[in-house]
Amino acid sequence: MKLATFMASDGPRIGVALPETGRLLDIRAAAEAAGEMRADYLSMLALLDGGEAALDAVRRLSERAADPGLTHDLAAARLLAPLPEPRQMRDGMSFETHIRQSGSGKGRALAAARARGDAAEEAEIMARELPELPEIYRQLPIYYFTNRLAVCGPEDVVTWPRYSKVMDYELEFGIVTGKKGKNIKAENARDHIVGYTIFNDFSARDQQMQEMQGRLGPSKGKSFENSNALGPWIVTKDEIPDPYSLGMTARINGKTVVKNTSRDMLFSFEEILAHVSQDEWIHPGEFFGSGTVGNGCGLENGWFLSDGAVIELEVEKIGVLRNQIRTAKD
């Protein structure tokens, strides 16, 4: 299933997106029509709290998707972030290429070379040898907490903060949890995963580079209104049996700036859950990001954002997450 949150006339509702038919099933309407309305259907968090029993009930309701009175035109629906307010958000550093490149200054040098139209310098920058991966990244999953109250969804406008001039994106995907657990074993961790969604970790790079000199953060470099984009929906894990071989693409104003795959994560989501849950409870409705795929941001590839830019992140078997950038006006 593709679990979505959308705006109805009476406020946010949850639904099942059906891209193959271009429809969006309204779960509350379907439940009321079947005489099966329950509190689990009031929000995505409530649904996840309901566990497998609630998800199975939604699957049964999905059989009513042929009833036009219970569905909406998917293209016309106002989709919100599928999980508008996650209980917690963590983002990792899981792709070796990104870790090695992001601190090298390669992307900034590429951007400058392109601005000068110097193709020879651009080729020289691309050929530079990268630094070695610090060993700590192989020893344990590295992650940080991000702002769960600064979440936006597909088609939302991200207004860039006034304190930043270097506007960047990060091509990621992640998991949503659906089962409480502590001291989870990696071999059992998939039981705690409901599904997968796309994540754009918008980054004010100039601010981030400044504050990270204090060896703590990131903070305002990644925390501003709508800085965490999720969507377009949560694809349940039964539809993605292998999340570690998905094509991942980023486009700016229709131009492809990176193509890569989800292969070669230093630690799987299952291993990340096992690490994080050591003597700590994981709850339904938490989000864990993969970290940026190699070359998946302007800091690595030199393609940054500008006022009015449309950034699209596409992940195979999940969909497309599209946002527009606006600079703040005084």
C-alpha positions as CSV (number, residue, x, y, z in Angstrom):
1,M,0.0,0.0,0.0
2,K,0.9,3.6,-0.5
3,L,-0.2,5.4,2.7
4,A,-0.8,9.1,2.3
5,T,-2.0,12.1,4.3
6,F,-4.1,14.6,2.3
7,M,-6.1,17.8,3.0
8,A,-9.8,17.4,2.9
9,S,-12.5,20.1,3.5
10,D,-12.6,19.2,7.2
11,G,-8.8,18.9,7.7
12,P,-6.1,16.3,7.2
13,R,-7.2,12.8,6.4
14,I,-5.3,9.6,5.6
15,G,-5.7,7.7,2.4
16,V,-4.3,5.0,0.2
17,A,-2.8,6.4,-3.0
18,L,-3.5,4.4,-6.2
19,P,-1.2,5.8,-8.8
20,E,-2.0,3.1,-11.3
21,T,-5.6,4.3,-11.5
22,G,-5.0,8.0,-10.6
23,R,-7.2,7.8,-7.5
24,L,-6.8,8.4,-3.8
25,L,-9.0,6.3,-1.4
26,D,-10.3,8.3,1.5
27,I,-9.9,5.8,4.4
28,R,-12.4,7.6,6.7
29,A,-15.0,7.8,4.1
30,A,-14.5,4.1,3.2
31,A,-14.7,3.1,6.9
32,E,-17.8,5.1,7.5
33,A,-19.5,3.6,4.4
34,A,-18.6,0.1,5.7
35,G,-19.8,0.9,9.3
36,E,-16.2,0.3,10.5
37,M,-15.0,3.7,11.6
38,R,-12.3,3.5,14.3
39,A,-9.9,5.9,16.0
40,D,-7.0,4.3,14.1
41,Y,-8.2,6.2,11.0
42,L,-8.0,9.7,12.5
43,S,-4.3,10.3,11.6
44,M,-1.2,8.5,10.3
45,L,0.2,8.3,13.8
46,A,-3.0,6.8,15.1
47,L,-2.9,4.3,12.2
48,L,0.7,3.3,13.0
49,D,-0.2,3.0,16.7
50,G,-2.9,0.5,15.7
51,G,-0.2,-1.9,14.5
52,E,-0.6,-4.7,12.0
53,A,-4.3,-5.1,12.9
54,A,-5.0,-1.5,11.8
55,L,-3.0,-1.9,8.6
56,D,-4.8,-5.1,7.7
57,A,-8.1,-3.3,8.2
58,V,-7.0,-0.6,5.8
59,R,-6.0,-3.3,3.3
60,R,-9.5,-4.6,3.5
61,L,-11.0,-1.2,3.1
62,S,-8.8,-0.7,0.0
63,E,-11.0,-3.3,-1.7
64,R,-13.7,-0.5,-1.9
65,A,-11.4,1.7,-4.1
66,A,-13.6,1.0,-7.1
67,D,-16.4,3.1,-5.5
68,P,-16.0,6.6,-7.0
69,G,-17.8,8.1,-4.0
70,L,-14.9,7.1,-1.7
71,T,-12.0,8.3,-3.8
72,H,-10.5,11.6,-5.0
73,D,-8.5,12.5,-8.1
74,L,-5.0,11.8,-7.0
75,A,-3.5,14.5,-9.3
76,A,-5.8,17.1,-7.8
77,A,-5.5,16.1,-4.2
78,R,-3.5,18.3,-1.8
79,L,-1.0,15.8,-0.4
80,L,0.7,16.6,2.9
81,A,3.7,14.9,4.3
82,P,2.6,11.3,4.9
83,L,3.8,11.6,8.5
84,P,3.1,15.3,9.2
85,E,4.6,15.3,12.7
86,P,6.9,12.2,13.3
87,R,7.4,11.2,16.9
88,Q,11.1,11.4,16.3
89,M,13.4,12.1,13.3
90,R,16.9,10.8,13.0
91,D,19.1,11.1,9.9
92,G,22.2,9.1,9.2
93,M,25.5,9.2,7.3
94,S,25.3,5.9,5.5
95,F,26.8,6.3,2.1
96,E,30.6,6.3,1.8
97,T,30.9,8.5,-1.3
98,H,28.9,11.3,0.3
99,I,30.9,11.2,3.5
100,R,34.2,11.3,1.7
101,Q,33.1,14.1,-0.7
102,S,31.0,16.4,1.5
103,G,34.0,17.7,3.4
104,S,36.3,18.0,0.4
105,G,34.9,21.3,-1.0
106,K,34.4,19.6,-4.3
107,G,30.9,20.8,-4.8
108,R,31.7,24.5,-4.1
109,A,34.7,24.3,-6.5
110,L,32.5,22.7,-9.2
111,A,29.9,25.4,-8.8
112,A,32.5,28.1,-9.2
113,A,34.1,26.5,-12.2
114,R,30.6,26.2,-13.9
115,A,29.9,29.8,-13.1
116,R,33.1,30.7,-15.1
117,G,32.3,28.2,-17.8
118,D,35.6,26.5,-17.3
119,A,35.1,22.9,-18.5
120,A,38.7,22.0,-18.1
121,E,38.8,23.1,-14.4
122,E,35.5,21.2,-13.9
123,A,37.1,18.0,-15.3
124,E,40.2,18.5,-13.1
125,I,38.0,18.9,-10.0
126,M,36.0,15.7,-10.8
127,A,39.3,13.8,-11.1
128,R,40.6,14.8,-7.7
129,E,41.4,12.0,-5.3
130,L,39.0,11.8,-2.3
131,P,40.1,11.6,1.3
132,E,39.9,8.3,3.1
133,L,36.8,7.4,5.0
134,P,37.3,7.9,8.7
135,E,37.2,4.5,10.4
136,I,34.4,5.6,12.8
137,Y,31.9,5.4,10.0
138,R,32.6,1.7,9.6
139,Q,32.5,1.0,13.3
140,L,29.0,2.2,14.1
141,P,26.0,4.0,12.5
142,I,26.4,7.8,12.8
143,Y,23.3,9.9,13.0
144,Y,21.8,13.1,14.3
145,F,18.4,14.3,15.5
146,T,16.6,16.7,13.2
147,N,13.6,18.9,13.7
148,R,10.4,16.8,13.6
149,L,8.3,20.0,13.8
150,A,9.8,21.4,10.6
151,V,8.3,18.9,8.2
152,C,6.7,19.6,4.8
153,G,5.3,17.5,2.0
154,P,5.1,17.2,-1.8
155,E,4.6,20.5,-3.7
156,D,5.2,22.6,-0.6
157,V,7.2,25.7,-1.0
158,V,10.4,25.9,1.0
159,T,11.2,29.6,1.9
160,W,14.9,29.8,2.4
161,P,16.0,31.4,5.6
162,R,17.4,35.0,5.4
163,Y,20.6,34.0,7.1
164,S,21.7,31.7,4.3
165,K,22.8,32.2,0.7
166,V,23.9,28.6,-0.2
167,M,20.7,26.6,-0.8
168,D,21.2,22.8,-1.0
169,Y,19.2,19.6,-1.1
170,E,20.0,16.0,-0.1
171,L,18.7,13.0,-2.0
172,E,17.7,10.4,0.6
173,F,15.0,7.9,1.6
174,G,14.1,6.5,4.9
175,I,12.0,4.2,7.0
176,V,8.9,4.8,9.2
177,T,8.5,2.6,12.2
178,G,5.3,0.8,13.2
179,K,6.2,-1.2,16.3
180,K,7.6,-0.4,19.7
181,G,10.8,-2.0,20.7
182,K,14.0,-1.8,22.7
183,N,17.3,-3.8,22.3
184,I,16.0,-4.9,18.9
185,K,18.1,-7.5,17.1
186,A,19.1,-6.7,13.6
187,E,17.6,-10.0,12.3
188,N,14.3,-9.0,13.8
189,A,14.4,-5.3,13.0
190,R,12.4,-5.5,9.8
191,D,9.4,-6.4,11.9
192,H,9.5,-2.8,13.2
193,I,9.5,-1.2,9.8
194,V,6.2,-0.2,8.3
195,G,7.5,1.2,5.0
196,Y,9.6,3.7,3.1
197,T,9.4,7.3,2.0
198,I,11.6,9.9,0.3
199,F,13.4,12.5,2.3
200,N,14.9,15.8,1.2
201,D,17.1,17.1,3.9
202,F,17.3,20.8,2.9
203,S,20.6,22.3,4.1
204,A,21.7,25.9,4.5
205,R,25.3,25.1,3.7
206,D,27.0,28.4,4.6
207,Q,25.3,28.4,8.0
208,Q,26.0,24.7,8.5
209,M,29.7,25.1,7.7
210,Q,30.0,27.9,10.2
211,E,28.3,26.3,13.1
212,M,29.9,22.9,12.6
213,Q,33.2,24.5,13.6
214,G,31.9,24.3,17.1
215,R,31.9,20.5,16.8
216,L,28.2,20.3,17.6
217,G,25.2,20.3,15.3
218,P,24.0,20.7,12.7
219,S,21.5,23.2,14.0
220,K,20.2,26.2,12.0
221,G,22.0,24.8,9.0
222,K,19.2,22.2,8.8
223,S,16.5,23.5,11.0
224,F,14.2,26.1,9.5
225,E,10.6,26.2,8.4
226,N,9.8,23.3,6.0
227,S,13.4,22.1,6.1
228,N,12.5,18.4,6.2
229,A,10.5,17.3,3.2
230,L,8.8,13.8,3.3
231,G,6.7,12.1,0.7
232,P,4.8,11.6,-1.4
233,W,3.6,8.7,0.7
234,I,4.8,5.7,2.8
235,V,5.2,2.6,0.6
236,T,4.6,-0.5,2.9
237,K,7.5,-2.9,3.1
238,D,5.7,-5.7,1.3
239,E,6.0,-3.6,-1.9
240,I,9.7,-3.2,-1.5
241,P,11.2,-6.5,-0.5
242,D,14.8,-5.2,-1.3
243,P,15.2,-1.5,-0.3
244,Y,19.0,-1.7,-1.0
245,S,18.9,-1.7,-4.8
246,L,16.6,1.2,-5.6
247,G,17.4,3.8,-8.3
248,M,17.7,7.3,-6.9
249,T,17.5,10.5,-9.0
250,A,17.5,14.2,-8.4
251,R,16.4,16.9,-10.9
252,I,16.6,20.7,-10.7
253,N,14.2,22.5,-13.0
254,G,13.8,19.2,-15.0
255,K,17.6,18.7,-15.4
256,T,19.0,15.5,-13.9
257,V,21.9,16.3,-11.6
258,V,22.4,12.9,-10.1
259,K,21.6,9.3,-10.7
260,N,22.6,6.7,-8.2
261,T,21.2,3.7,-6.2
262,S,20.5,2.8,-2.6
263,R,23.1,0.1,-2.8
264,D,26.2,0.1,-0.5
265,M,24.8,1.7,2.6
266,L,27.5,1.2,5.3
267,F,24.8,0.0,7.7
268,S,21.3,-1.3,6.8
269,F,18.2,0.2,8.3
270,E,17.9,-3.0,10.3
271,E,21.4,-2.5,11.7
272,I,20.7,1.1,12.4
273,L,17.5,0.2,14.4
274,A,19.5,-2.4,16.4
275,H,22.1,0.2,17.2
276,V,19.7,3.1,18.1
277,S,17.4,0.8,20.2
278,Q,20.2,-0.2,22.6
279,D,18.6,0.5,26.0
280,E,16.3,3.0,24.3
281,W,12.7,2.6,23.2
282,I,11.8,3.0,19.6
283,H,8.1,4.0,19.0
284,P,5.7,3.7,16.1
285,G,5.8,6.8,13.9
286,E,9.5,7.5,14.1
287,F,11.5,8.3,10.9
288,F,15.1,7.2,10.2
289,G,16.8,8.8,7.2
290,S,19.4,6.9,5.1
291,G,21.7,9.8,4.7
292,T,22.6,11.3,1.4
293,V,23.4,9.0,-1.5
294,G,26.7,9.6,-3.2
295,N,26.8,12.8,-5.3
296,G,23.2,13.5,-4.1
297,C,23.6,17.2,-3.1
298,G,25.1,20.4,-4.4
299,L,27.9,20.2,-1.9
300,E,29.2,17.2,-3.9
301,N,28.0,17.7,-7.4
302,G,28.1,21.5,-7.7
303,W,24.4,21.9,-8.6
304,F,22.9,24.2,-5.9
305,L,19.4,25.7,-5.7
306,S,18.3,29.2,-6.5
307,D,15.1,31.3,-6.1
308,G,12.3,29.7,-7.9
309,A,14.0,26.4,-8.4
310,V,12.0,23.2,-8.5
311,I,13.8,20.2,-7.0
312,E,12.5,16.7,-7.6
313,L,13.8,13.6,-5.8
314,E,12.7,10.3,-7.3
315,V,13.3,6.9,-5.7
316,E,12.4,3.7,-7.5
317,K,9.2,1.9,-6.2
318,I,8.4,5.0,-4.0
319,G,7.7,7.9,-6.3
320,V,8.6,11.6,-6.7
321,L,8.9,14.2,-4.0
322,R,8.8,17.7,-5.6
323,N,9.3,21.1,-3.9
324,Q,9.9,24.7,-5.0
325,I,12.4,27.0,-3.4
326,R,11.7,30.7,-2.6
327,T,14.1,33.2,-1.0
328,A,12.7,35.1,1.9
329,K,11.5,38.6,1.0
330,D,11.9,41.5,3.4
